[in-house]
Amino acid sequence: MKNTPFDLTGKVAIVTGSSRGIGRSSAELLAKLGAKVVISSRKAEACEEVAAGIRKGGGDAHVIACNISRRAEVEALISGATAHYGKIDILVCNAAVNPYYGPLLGISDEAFDKIMNSNVKSNIWLCSLVIPRMAERGAGSVVIISSIGGLRGSPVIGAYGISKAADFSLCRSLANEWGPKGVRINCIAPGLVKTDFAKALWEDAEKLKQRCATTPLRRIGEPGEIAGAVAYLGSDASSFMTGQTIVIDGGVTTASA
């Protein structure tokens, strides 16, 4: 991919929640395109496995474990990545939680706060630590992995949807604030993807059949099908794009039933 706008040679990327799922696929693709990648999630051992695979393929990966709900660990992630690679060009805010599955009005304060802290406040922390330094260099890209849950109502993941809708607004506001400094902020809103995180929504065969029947492509997504959009938003191929949300859902939000 050298000498194309997708070439990430010389770029440094952090991907939170990159030990599995969408985060892992995104980190692996960014590395294939030439980026040096910081692999991060709560468990260092799982991150090391991903990093080892990237290195085996000729890429450059560094591991920093981080629980994104703890500010001190988020600060350590950014300072550690900067110390190791000298800069951060691409920030992918992928890590998220959903500890509650059920009617919205039945959620406890503790569970709601955990969702908002991990899925929204942590993104503000990450951006506040990374974006100003990007602005000093006059360039940078932030990619927030949101969800179509922020676009639709749900009888079982309503609080999660609220947090993902907040990410859309966060993206638009940051894009307006930092665009004049050359920093771009965009969202991706995946539909149902076959990850461990979303297992409650696809592991039941009957529910999966129903979902596929109402999805124009008649299937759910795979993590690698989201990674391409992450690479696009992190690269110069999307240099005139900011404050936007890319929906990747097999067409489910366009369907009439």
MARDRENFI-830186 format. One record per residue (C-alpha): residue number from 1; y, x, z negated. Coordinates in Angstrom, 2 decimals, decimal comma, padded with zeros to 5 digits. Last residue first. Layout:
(pt NUM; (Y; X; Z));
...
This chain:
(pt 257; (-004,33; -038,78; -008,73));
(pt 256; (-001,30; -038,30; -006,52));
(pt 255; (-001,82; -034,56; -006,17));
(pt 254; (001,09; -032,16; -006,03));
(pt 253; (000,61; -030,83; -009,56));
(pt 252; (-003,06; -030,11; -008,79));
(pt 251; (-002,32; -028,03; -005,70));
(pt 250; (-004,77; -025,25; -006,50));
(pt 249; (-002,60; -024,42; -009,51));
(pt 248; (-000,33; -021,50; -008,76));
(pt 247; (003,24; -022,60; -009,56));
(pt 246; (005,84; -019,84; -009,11));
(pt 245; (008,79; -020,28; -011,45));
(pt 244; (012,24; -018,92; -010,66));
(pt 243; (015,08; -017,21; -012,52));
(pt 242; (015,05; -014,29; -010,13));
(pt 241; (014,07; -013,55; -006,53));
(pt 240; (015,97; -011,26; -004,18));
(pt 239; (013,82; -008,16; -004,90));
(pt 238; (010,52; -010,04; -004,59));
(pt 237; (008,82; -007,51; -002,30));
(pt 236; (010,43; -004,84; -004,48));
(pt 235; (007,49; -005,19; -006,85));
(pt 234; (006,91; -006,82; -010,23));
(pt 233; (007,17; -010,32; -008,83));
(pt 232; (004,66; -009,58; -006,08));
(pt 231; (002,27; -007,82; -008,45));
(pt 230; (002,34; -010,79; -010,83));
(pt 229; (001,80; -013,14; -007,89));
(pt 228; (-001,29; -011,19; -006,86));
(pt 227; (-002,61; -011,28; -010,42));
(pt 226; (-002,81; -015,08; -010,44));
(pt 225; (-005,74; -015,27; -008,02));
(pt 224; (-007,43; -012,41; -009,85));
(pt 223; (-007,78; -014,61; -012,94));
(pt 222; (-009,87; -017,21; -011,06));
(pt 221; (-008,67; -020,73; -010,35));
(pt 220; (-010,23; -024,16; -010,72));
(pt 219; (-011,93; -025,99; -007,87));
(pt 218; (-011,45; -028,85; -005,42));
(pt 217; (-008,63; -027,19; -003,48));
(pt 216; (-006,69; -030,46; -003,70));
(pt 215; (-007,34; -030,77; -007,47));
(pt 214; (-008,23; -034,26; -008,65));
(pt 213; (-011,98; -033,86; -008,09));
(pt 212; (-011,88; -030,38; -009,61));
(pt 211; (-010,56; -031,78; -012,87));
(pt 210; (-013,21; -034,48; -013,02));
(pt 209; (-016,01; -032,00; -012,35));
(pt 208; (-014,63; -029,67; -015,02));
(pt 207; (-014,57; -032,50; -017,54));
(pt 206; (-018,20; -033,31; -016,72));
(pt 205; (-019,33; -029,69; -016,94));
(pt 204; (-017,65; -029,03; -020,30));
(pt 203; (-016,72; -025,33; -020,20));
(pt 202; (-013,48; -026,02; -018,32));
(pt 201; (-010,73; -027,12; -020,72));
(pt 200; (-012,12; -025,60; -023,92));
(pt 199; (-012,60; -022,32; -022,01));
(pt 198; (-008,87; -021,88; -021,40));
(pt 197; (-008,52; -018,63; -023,35));
(pt 196; (-011,94; -017,40; -022,20));
(pt 195; (-010,63; -017,52; -018,63));
(pt 194; (-011,50; -019,64; -015,61));
(pt 193; (-008,01; -020,75; -014,61));
(pt 192; (-006,54; -024,23; -014,98));
(pt 191; (-003,08; -024,25; -013,41));
(pt 190; (-000,95; -021,16; -013,45));
(pt 189; (002,82; -021,26; -014,00));
(pt 188; (004,34; -017,89; -013,14));
(pt 187; (007,79; -017,11; -014,44));
(pt 186; (010,63; -014,87; -013,26));
(pt 185; (013,15; -012,43; -014,73));
(pt 184; (015,04; -009,92; -012,57));
(pt 183; (017,17; -007,06; -013,89));
(pt 182; (019,88; -005,66; -011,61));
(pt 181; (022,73; -005,68; -014,15));
(pt 180; (024,38; -008,77; -012,64));
(pt 179; (020,99; -010,52; -012,92));
(pt 178; (020,91; -009,97; -016,67));
(pt 177; (022,52; -013,08; -018,14));
(pt 176; (021,60; -015,53; -015,39));
(pt 175; (017,99; -014,34; -015,24));
(pt 174; (017,81; -014,44; -019,03));
(pt 173; (018,85; -018,10; -019,03));
(pt 172; (016,42; -019,10; -016,29));
(pt 171; (013,46; -017,27; -017,85));
(pt 170; (014,07; -018,69; -021,32));
(pt 169; (014,22; -022,17; -019,81));
(pt 168; (010,86; -021,75; -018,10));
(pt 167; (009,41; -020,19; -021,26));
(pt 166; (010,48; -023,24; -023,26));
(pt 165; (008,31; -025,38; -020,98));
(pt 164; (005,42; -023,11; -021,94));
(pt 163; (006,04; -023,63; -025,65));
(pt 162; (006,21; -027,40; -025,22));
(pt 161; (002,98; -027,34; -023,21));
(pt 160; (001,21; -025,51; -026,03));
(pt 159; (002,40; -028,25; -028,36));
(pt 158; (001,01; -030,93; -026,02));
(pt 157; (-002,42; -029,39; -025,55));
(pt 156; (-004,68; -032,40; -026,16));
(pt 155; (-003,12; -035,60; -024,79));
(pt 154; (-001,22; -033,67; -022,11));
(pt 153; (002,13; -034,09; -020,39));
(pt 152; (002,96; -032,02; -017,36));
(pt 151; (005,41; -029,28; -016,37));
(pt 150; (005,00; -026,93; -019,34));
(pt 149; (001,24; -027,33; -019,14));
(pt 148; (001,69; -026,00; -015,61));
(pt 147; (001,59; -022,68; -017,44));
(pt 146; (003,76; -019,70; -018,43));
(pt 145; (003,08; -016,06; -017,63));
(pt 144; (006,46; -014,40; -017,97));
(pt 143; (007,23; -011,65; -015,48));
(pt 142; (010,09; -009,26; -016,23));
(pt 141; (011,36; -006,95; -013,50));
(pt 140; (013,65; -003,94; -013,69));
(pt 139; (016,68; -002,32; -012,11));
(pt 138; (020,15; -000,97; -012,86));
(pt 137; (018,98; 001,99; -014,94));
(pt 136; (020,98; 000,84; -017,97));
(pt 135; (019,84; -002,70; -017,20));
(pt 134; (016,21; -001,70; -017,60));
(pt 133; (017,11; -000,31; -021,02));
(pt 132; (018,77; -003,59; -021,96));
(pt 131; (015,72; -005,54; -020,69));
(pt 130; (013,02; -003,88; -022,79));
(pt 129; (013,66; -004,50; -026,50));
(pt 128; (015,35; -007,88; -026,12));
(pt 127; (012,73; -008,92; -023,58));
(pt 126; (009,83; -008,18; -025,91));
(pt 125; (011,45; -009,94; -028,85));
(pt 124; (012,37; -012,96; -026,75));
(pt 123; (008,81; -013,09; -025,44));
(pt 122; (007,55; -012,94; -029,03));
(pt 121; (009,74; -015,93; -029,89));
(pt 120; (008,21; -018,06; -027,17));
(pt 119; (004,40; -017,97; -027,06));
(pt 118; (003,58; -016,27; -030,35));
(pt 117; (006,28; -017,81; -032,53));
(pt 116; (006,12; -021,22; -030,86));
(pt 115; (002,34; -021,48; -031,10));
(pt 114; (002,18; -020,17; -034,67));
(pt 113; (004,96; -022,53; -035,73));
(pt 112; (003,05; -025,50; -034,33));
(pt 111; (-000,16; -024,42; -036,07));
(pt 110; (001,56; -024,00; -039,44));
(pt 109; (003,50; -027,24; -039,14));
(pt 108; (000,23; -029,07; -038,61));
(pt 107; (-000,53; -030,85; -035,35));
(pt 106; (-001,51; -034,53; -035,45));
(pt 105; (001,54; -035,79; -033,60));
(pt 104; (000,55; -033,77; -030,53));
(pt 103; (-002,92; -035,24; -030,25));
(pt 102; (-005,67; -032,59; -030,07));
(pt 101; (-006,45; -028,92; -029,47));
(pt 100; (-004,63; -026,55; -031,82));
(pt 99; (-004,78; -022,76; -032,09));
(pt 98; (-003,19; -022,15; -028,68));
(pt 97; (-002,11; -018,54; -028,34));
(pt 96; (-000,28; -016,39; -025,80));
(pt 95; (-000,29; -012,91; -024,30));
(pt 94; (001,09; -012,68; -020,76));
(pt 93; (004,58; -011,26; -020,98));
(pt 92; (004,48; -008,83; -018,06));
(pt 91; (007,18; -006,18; -018,34));
(pt 90; (007,83; -004,00; -015,31));
(pt 89; (010,02; -000,89; -015,10));
(pt 88; (009,44; 000,60; -018,56));
(pt 87; (010,57; 004,16; -019,24));
(pt 86; (009,56; 007,62; -020,50));
(pt 85; (005,81; 007,20; -020,03));
(pt 84; (004,44; 007,99; -023,49));
(pt 83; (007,58; 007,62; -025,60));
(pt 82; (008,59; 004,48; -023,74));
(pt 81; (005,15; 002,94; -024,20));
(pt 80; (005,16; 003,81; -027,89));
(pt 79; (008,65; 002,43; -028,45));
(pt 78; (007,75; -000,81; -026,68));
(pt 77; (004,42; -001,29; -028,45));
(pt 76; (005,80; -000,21; -031,83));
(pt 75; (008,56; -002,82; -031,56));
(pt 74; (005,97; -005,47; -030,76));
(pt 73; (003,88; -004,31; -033,72));
(pt 72; (006,87; -004,60; -036,07));
(pt 71; (007,68; -008,04; -034,66));
(pt 70; (004,29; -009,50; -035,45));
(pt 69; (003,26; -012,48; -033,27));
(pt 68; (002,61; -010,12; -030,35));
(pt 67; (-000,39; -008,55; -032,07));
(pt 66; (-000,37; -005,12; -030,48));
(pt 65; (-002,81; -002,38; -029,55));
(pt 64; (-001,33; 000,41; -027,42));
(pt 63; (-003,55; 001,79; -024,65));
(pt 62; (-002,44; 003,99; -021,75));
(pt 61; (-003,46; 003,67; -018,11));
(pt 60; (-003,11; 005,88; -015,03));
(pt 59; (-005,21; 005,03; -011,98));
(pt 58; (-007,92; 006,96; -010,15));
(pt 57; (-010,57; 004,25; -010,24));
(pt 56; (-012,16; 005,76; -013,33));
(pt 55; (-008,72; 005,67; -014,95));
(pt 54; (-008,47; 001,92; -014,36));
(pt 53; (-011,95; 001,33; -015,74));
(pt 52; (-011,20; 003,41; -018,82));
(pt 51; (-008,01; 001,42; -019,41));
(pt 50; (-009,92; -001,85; -019,38));
(pt 49; (-012,52; -000,56; -021,86));
(pt 48; (-009,79; 000,97; -024,00));
(pt 47; (-008,10; -002,42; -024,29));
(pt 46; (-011,22; -003,98; -025,78));
(pt 45; (-011,41; -001,17; -028,34));
(pt 44; (-007,70; -001,47; -029,19));
(pt 43; (-008,03; -005,08; -030,32));
(pt 42; (-004,84; -007,17; -030,55));
(pt 41; (-003,86; -006,76; -026,91));
(pt 40; (-002,20; -004,09; -024,82));
(pt 39; (-002,86; -002,04; -021,70));
(pt 38; (000,12; 000,07; -020,68));
(pt 37; (000,03; 000,63; -016,93));
(pt 36; (001,19; 003,43; -014,66));
(pt 35; (001,86; 001,69; -011,38));
(pt 34; (000,34; 002,75; -008,06));
(pt 33; (-000,73; -000,48; -006,37));
(pt 32; (-004,21; -000,14; -007,85));
(pt 31; (-002,59; 000,08; -011,30));
(pt 30; (-000,69; -003,17; -010,75));
(pt 29; (-003,98; -004,75; -009,67));
(pt 28; (-005,83; -003,66; -012,81));
(pt 27; (-003,00; -004,80; -015,07));
(pt 26; (-002,90; -008,21; -013,42));
(pt 25; (-006,65; -008,71; -013,64));
(pt 24; (-006,57; -007,77; -017,32));
(pt 23; (-003,66; -010,06; -018,12));
(pt 22; (-005,17; -012,99; -016,24));
(pt 21; (-008,40; -012,79; -018,19));
(pt 20; (-009,21; -009,88; -020,48));
(pt 19; (-007,86; -006,87; -022,38));
(pt 18; (-004,40; -007,42; -020,91));
(pt 17; (-002,83; -009,66; -023,54));
(pt 16; (000,49; -007,96; -022,97));
(pt 15; (001,02; -006,11; -019,70));
(pt 14; (003,41; -003,16; -019,78));
(pt 13; (004,28; -001,59; -016,44));
(pt 12; (005,60; 001,82; -015,40));
(pt 11; (006,66; 002,45; -011,81));
(pt 10; (006,27; 005,76; -009,99));
(pt 9; (004,11; 004,29; -007,25));
(pt 8; (004,46; 000,52; -007,27));
(pt 7; (004,09; -000,07; -003,52));
(pt 6; (004,46; -003,79; -002,75));
(pt 5; (007,60; -003,25; -000,66));
(pt 4; (005,46; -001,15; 001,71));
(pt 3; (005,53; 002,62; 002,16));
(pt 2; (002,31; 003,01; 000,21));
(pt 1; (000,00; 000,00; 000,00));
